[in-house]
């Protein structure tokens, strides 16, 4: 009987611990961000307007070079983010896949443009004020 009570106590404690485990939440990056990057020796700028709904990331991005693009297939998992945009480059559509990590009040992003266009661009984003 003592063993049964001890076992029941242990199971109750394990159950209480397992229900109190907190899962990782997505970083809240909703809002406006400004990014800079180096592209073939030139500094380029891009703005991002992110909207987060659970793990879904939407919004838009804008630059002088490529204009405005809608964020597609966006997701955020903890501090990791990924999304794509389709830009018009001299009449041709170019799909760019971004991936990155949120660190405090900055986001580091990379986008692979392929060897034909210019390789990988590394972005550093900060919240727009």
Secondary structure, DSSP 4 states (H G I P E B T S, - for coil): -HHHHHHHHHHHHHHHHHHTPPPPPPP---EEEEEEEEETTEEEEEEEEEEEETTEEEEEEEETTTEEEE-EEEEEETTEEEEEEEEEETTEEEEEEEEEEEETTEEEEEEE--TTTTSEEEEEEEE--
